Amino acid sequence: MSSPTPSWFRTRRGRALLAAGLGGLVVVPVAVNSLSPAGAANPVSAAGIKISVAGPATVTASAAYTVTVTGDSRVCGVMEGTTNQIDKKKPYRLTFSPQNLKAGTNKLSIAAIGCSDTNSFPVYGTATKTLTVPVHVGEYSRWVAPASSDAGQRKVRLKVSTAKSGVSAKLLRGTTTVKSLGRKTGKSATYSVSPKGLKAGTYTLAVTSGGKTVKLRTTITNGWAPMLSPFPRCNTLTWNYDAKGEPARAAGIEKDLRGAFSRVATVTGLKFKQVKSGGTIEVNWGGSDRFPDGGSDAAGVGGSTVSGGRAISGALTLNSASTWVGMPGFGHDAGNFPARGGLILHELGHVLGLNHVTNKKALMYPVSSNGSPSTLTAYEKSGLKLLYPAASC
Ligand SMILES: [Zn+2]
């Protein structure tokens, strides 16, 4: 009773997450004062306004800039067009990460805006500021998953462009270099390096060009792999079960569904709430349209849809022709085959962002057979805890 369970929503490597961490930057005040008269649609009174921007001239990790506006009491905020930042609280602060800009020179357009809460903020004056980004990291491996079924995830990958020719990258554990990724000439570079011999844990990718370094956090996983982006950590996730198409042998499966959500909640602290319909995660049944090979097809599929780097909805669909769904609970049968709780948790793992792995002892191994786990193992627990880190919500 082998049941391959492909991820229905094929994983695509998401955009790199933003770097955390602040570099030690020297703050050099930069005065900018170029006014442009406001357009006819805006209240016109730019005369006398001064906008100055203080902060480092070079962005290497993430840098905050303080914008000061004087000369017009109607101004109560600033807006930056390139990165769509807006701040309406004095002192106005704009924060730039090198990932949000491009390598080399970036011309930022900063506007002093009025207090309107509509989308058309009155603009009372504008200024520009030039920022140099020595190292731009377009993509990098936030997660390196040596056990992933996806070969691309088994490597440390990095895509860099720089303002000056020449770039080097290395992987550090704490402050110790554990692997050099190499030095390259030119203004762009890609790296793809095996993490062989490195233990699971959190590392830093340090990318240097022109004497400036950008540091990014990356994690080497132990037996689990990420698939899609996780849901926001602090929201209560609703789910509903649509029993339409439930085969007679699956009687009582709703109890096991509740058991699966409850097990994940225990591990992650995520809050789930069952609703009658319209849940963020829908659990339902698929017939021959979804599973054309009937009982020999996958026993279920799970996945999510992602917007803006976050999962926004999920679906877990069980195959109504599957015999597996007739085996209640989270244990094993006399032949040591896992009960359907294992199937539900595997698909729920996909919904929450876990990918398939090559590790047969893990629940996210794509084929279940005698001796396979029927509940979350240490691998998925570790993965879910890292995808959904405890936070003060
Ligand atoms: Zn699967």
Residues whose N, C-alpha, C, O or C-beta is under 5 A from the ligand:
A	BS01	ZN	T5 P6 S7 P366
